[in-house]
Amino acid sequence: MSVEAMVQKMIDELNEALADAVKHDKGNSAAGTRVRKAMQAAKAAAQDIRVQVQNDKNN
Protein backbone atom coordinates (compact mmCIF):
# COMPACT_ATOMS: atom_id res chain seq x y z
CA MET A 1 0.00 0.00 0.00
CA SER A 2 1.31 3.44 -0.85
CA VAL A 3 1.98 6.02 1.85
CA GLU A 4 -0.65 8.25 0.26
CA ALA A 5 -3.25 5.49 0.54
CA MET A 6 -2.25 4.80 4.14
CA VAL A 7 -2.64 8.47 5.08
CA GLN A 8 -5.98 8.72 3.27
CA LYS A 9 -7.28 5.63 5.08
CA MET A 10 -6.22 7.15 8.40
CA ILE A 11 -8.00 10.42 7.53
CA ASP A 12 -11.17 8.53 6.56
CA GLU A 13 -11.16 6.59 9.83
CA LEU A 14 -10.67 9.79 11.85
CA ASN A 15 -13.53 11.46 9.99
CA GLU A 16 -15.74 8.52 10.93
CA ALA A 17 -14.70 8.93 14.57
CA LEU A 18 -15.75 12.57 14.47
CA ALA A 19 -19.44 11.63 14.79
CA ASP A 20 -18.69 9.67 17.95
CA ALA A 21 -16.64 12.59 19.28
CA VAL A 22 -19.69 14.84 18.92
CA LYS A 23 -21.83 12.28 20.75
CA HIS A 24 -19.21 12.02 23.49
CA ASP A 25 -19.23 15.79 23.94
CA LYS A 26 -22.99 15.54 24.50
CA GLY A 27 -22.46 13.02 27.30
CA ASN A 28 -22.60 9.64 25.59
CA SER A 29 -19.95 7.59 27.37
CA ALA A 30 -20.20 4.66 24.94
CA ALA A 31 -19.25 7.02 22.14
CA GLY A 32 -16.21 8.02 24.18
CA THR A 33 -15.12 4.39 24.23
CA ARG A 34 -15.39 4.26 20.44
CA VAL A 35 -13.39 7.48 20.15
CA ARG A 36 -10.63 6.05 22.35
CA LYS A 37 -10.57 2.90 20.20
CA ALA A 38 -10.34 5.01 17.03
CA MET A 39 -7.50 7.05 18.52
CA GLN A 40 -5.58 3.89 19.37
CA ALA A 41 -6.07 2.66 15.81
CA ALA A 42 -4.88 6.06 14.49
CA LYS A 43 -1.79 5.83 16.67
CA ALA A 44 -0.99 2.39 15.22
CA ALA A 45 -1.67 3.60 11.67
CA ALA A 46 0.61 6.61 12.19
CA GLN A 47 3.38 4.32 13.37
CA ASP A 48 2.91 2.07 10.33
CA ILE A 49 3.17 5.13 8.08
CA ARG A 50 6.33 6.29 9.85
CA VAL A 51 7.91 2.86 9.40
CA GLN A 52 6.97 2.76 5.72
CA VAL A 53 8.43 6.21 5.08
CA GLN A 54 11.62 5.30 6.95
CA ASN A 55 11.95 2.07 4.94
CA ASP A 56 11.42 3.97 1.69
CA LYS A 57 14.09 6.48 2.72
CA ASN A 58 16.60 3.78 3.53
CA ASN A 59 16.09 1.86 0.28
Summary of the structure (lengths in Angstrom):
residues: 59
radius of gyration: 14.1
end to end distance: 16.2
largest distance: 48.4
contacts: 142
relative contact order: 0.16
helix: 90%
strand: 0%
